[in-house]
Amino acid sequence: MTVVRNGAPPARAFARVVKEALKRNDVAAAAEVMQAMQAKGLYLPAHIVTHFMQVGLAVLGETEVLAQLAAFTISPECLAALVNHFAVEGNVDRVEMLFAFAEKQGIELSSSAYDAAMKATARQSDRRAFTYLARLLAAGHLAEGTCVQTLVYCAEGHNVPLAEHVLTAARKQGCATLVVYSALVRVYNSCRLFHKTCDLYKTLAEDGLEPDTVMYGGLIKAAVECGRLDLSRTFLRKSGSMDIQNYMSLFRACGREKNVPR
C-alpha cells in the first residue's frame, strides 16, 4: 500500500487516503488504511474516526460499523469526541450506542463524554440526563461551566427538574456561583415559573451571594409577573440601580394596582 506522497508526513498522508476512501463510501478501504496507521504506531485522529463512523453508519449500518470500530485501538479522548459529535446533533440513541460499545470494549469513558451526553439529554428533557449527571458527580468533575451550559439547554427544553437537580449538585460541589444561579433564573423565566425565581433569592442569600444588576432585573420582573409587588420594590431597593428596565417593571406593577400616585 503506497500512502506517503510528495514527502508529506506519514500521518497526514494516511489521513488523506482515508478521506478519499470515505468520499467514495469505501468503508472497507478506509478501515484498512486506518489499521495500517495504527500498525505503524500512528495516532488515529478523532476527526478521522468521526468521519469514518458517519459514513460507516450510513453505508454499513450500526452492527457492522461497530465491528469495524472494534478492530481499532480507540482512546477515551477519541471516544469522547465521537460522543460529543452525536450529542451536538441531538442524537441520544447514537450516544447510548457508543456508551454500550465502550462498556463492551472495556474503554473507560472520560468526564467530557458524560458532560456532552448530559447537555444533549437536558435539551430534550430526557431523564437519562440524571444518570449522566450522577456519573459526573461520582468522578468529581462537575464545574461551573458544565452547570451553566446544561442550564442553558434546560431553558431550551423547559427541563425544570434537571435544572433544579443541577443547582442542588452544584451547591454540594461548591460551584453554585452567581453565574449558575443566573442561568437557573433564565430557566424559570423561560417556563414562566416566576414564583420559583422569587423563591430562589432566599437560597442564593443562604450561599452568601448577592445578585448583580442584571439578576436583580430578572428578580424584579419575576416578582411583578407573579403579583408579589411588595417584593419587587424590595428587590429594587436592594439593587441600588437606576436601570430603566427595573423601573418599567415597577410602573407595570403600579398599573396592576391602579396606584397612579405611587
N, C-alpha and C positions, 0 to 999 in steps of 0.2 A: 504494500500500500504506500504510494508516494503522496506525502502530505505537505512537507516543507516546500514552499515556493518563494523564489526570489529573495532568499535569505531571511524570510520572516521568522520571528521567534516561534519555536515549535508549538507552544500553547495556542498562540494566536492563529497559526496555520491550521491546527486541528479544529479550532472553533469555527474557522471559515468553512471548512469542509462539512462540518456538522450542519451549519446553517444552510449550505447549498443542498444537502440531502433532505433537510426538513422542508425546504421550499418545494421540493419535488414530491413531498409527502412520503418519502422513502425512509420510514422509521427504522427499518432493519439496518440500512446502511449507516444511518446516524448512530444507532446503538453500537454498531461495530467500531466506528471511529472513536466513540466515547470510551469504549472498553480499551481500545488501543492507547488512548490518552492515559488512562489510569495504570495500564500495564507499564508505561514509561515513567510512572511516578508523577504525572502531571495532575494538577488540581482541576476538578470539574467545576467551572464557574456556575453560580446559581442561575444566572440568566439563561445559560445554555440548557440546564436541566429543566427550567421552567418552560422554555420553548419546546423542548422535547416532549414534556407532559401535555402541553396544549395540543400539539399535532397528534401525538400518540392517542390521546383520548378521542379525538375526532376521527382518526383513521382506524385504530385498532379496537377501541373500547377499553373500559376500565380494567377488566381482568387481565388482558394481555399486556397492556402498557405497564401495569404494576409488576407483572412478571419480568418485564424488561428492566424496570427500575431496580428490582431486587438484585439484578446482576452487577449493579454498580456499588461502589462504596460511597454512601451518602452521609455527609456530615450533618450534625444537628443544625448548623447555621444554614446549610443549603436547604434542609427540610423546612426550616422556619421561613425562608424566602418563598418556598412553594406555598406554604400555608398562608403567608401574607398576600400572595398573588390572588388566591381564590377568595380570601377574606375580603379584600378590596372589591372584588367582583360581587360580593354578597352571596357567594356560592357555598353555603354552610355544609351541604352534603359532600362537596369535594374536600372541605376542611376535615370533616369526620373521616372520610376515606383515607386521608393522609395520616390522621392520628391512629387509625386501625393498622395502617401499613407500618408505622413507626413501632407500634407495640409488637407486631408480628416479627419485625426485623431486629428488635432489641435496640432501636435507636432512641436515645434519651432526648426528649423534646426540650428545647430551650424556653425560657420565660417569654421570649419575644413571640414564639409560636402561640402560646396561650393568650398573650396580650392581643395579638391580631385576631384570634378567634373570638375573644370576648367582645371586642369592638364590633365585629361583624354581626354577632348574635344580638348585641344590645340594640343595634339599629333595627333589627327585625322583631324585637320583643320575643326572642327565642329563649326559653327557660334554660337552655344549655349554657347560657352566659354565666349563670350562677356557678356551674361546675368549673368553668374556666377561671372564674374569679377565685374560687376556693383553691385551685391549683397554684395560682399566682401567689396567694397568701401563704400557702404551705411552703413555697420556695422563698418567701420573704422578699418578693420583687415588686410589691405594689408601691408606686411612686406617684407624685403629684401629676406628672404629665399623663400617665395612664388613666388616672381618675378623671381628669378634665376631659380628655378625648373621649372616654367612654360616656361621660355625662352629655357631651355634645351629641353623640349618637343616640343616647337615651331621649334627648329632646326631640330628635328627628322621628324616633319610633314611638314617642309617648310612653316610654318604658319607665314608669314611676317606681315600681317595686325594685328593679335593679338599681336605679339611681339612688334610692334610699339605702339600699344594701351597700353600695359603693361608699356612701358617706360614713356609714357605720364602720366599715372595714378601714377606711382612711383614718378615722378617729383612733381606732385601735393601733394602727400602724404609725400614728404620729405625723401623718401627712395631710391632715384636714386643714389646708391653708385657706386663706380668704378667696383665693382663685377657685378652689374646689367648691366652696360654698356659693360663690357667684355663679358657677356653672350649674349647680343644683337649682338655684333660683330661676335660671333660664328654663330648666326642665319643668318646674312647677308652673311658671307663667305660660309656657307653650301649651300646657294642658289646662290652663285657666284654673289651676288649683291655688288661688290667691291666698286662701286661709292658711295653707301649708307654708307659703312663702313668709307670711307674717309670723307664724309659729317658729320658723327656723331661726329667727333673731335670738330667741332665748338660748337655743343650743349653741349658736355662734358665740354669744356672750360667755357661756359656760366654758368655752375653749379659750377665753381670753382674747378674742378677736374683736376688732371694731370695723364695721363696714366702711368702705371708701365712698366717695361721692356717687359713683355710678351705681353701686349696690344700694345705697340709700334711696336713689331714684327708683330702683326696682321695688324696694320695700314700700315706699310711699305710694306708688302706683297700685301695688297689690292691696294695701290697706284700704285705699279708696274703692277699688273694684269689689272688695268683699264687704264693704259697708262699715268698716272699722275706722270711722273718720277721726275719732279722737286719737287713735294710734297713728294715723297718717300725720297728724300735726305733731305728735311726739317725735316721730322719725324726722320731720323737717327741722325741729329744734335741735335734735341731736346731730343732724348733718352739718349744721352751721353753714349751709350752702345757699347761695342766692340763685341757684340754677333755675332757669326759666321753666324747664320741663317739670320740675318739682312743684313750682307754684301753679302751673297749669293743671296739674293733678288735683291740687287743693281747690282751685277755682271750680273744678267739676264737682268736688265733694260739697262745696258750699251750694252749688246749684241743686244738688240732690236734696240738700237740707232745706232748700228755698230760703237760705240765710244770706240775703243780699248785703246787709251791714257788715257781717263778718268777712 
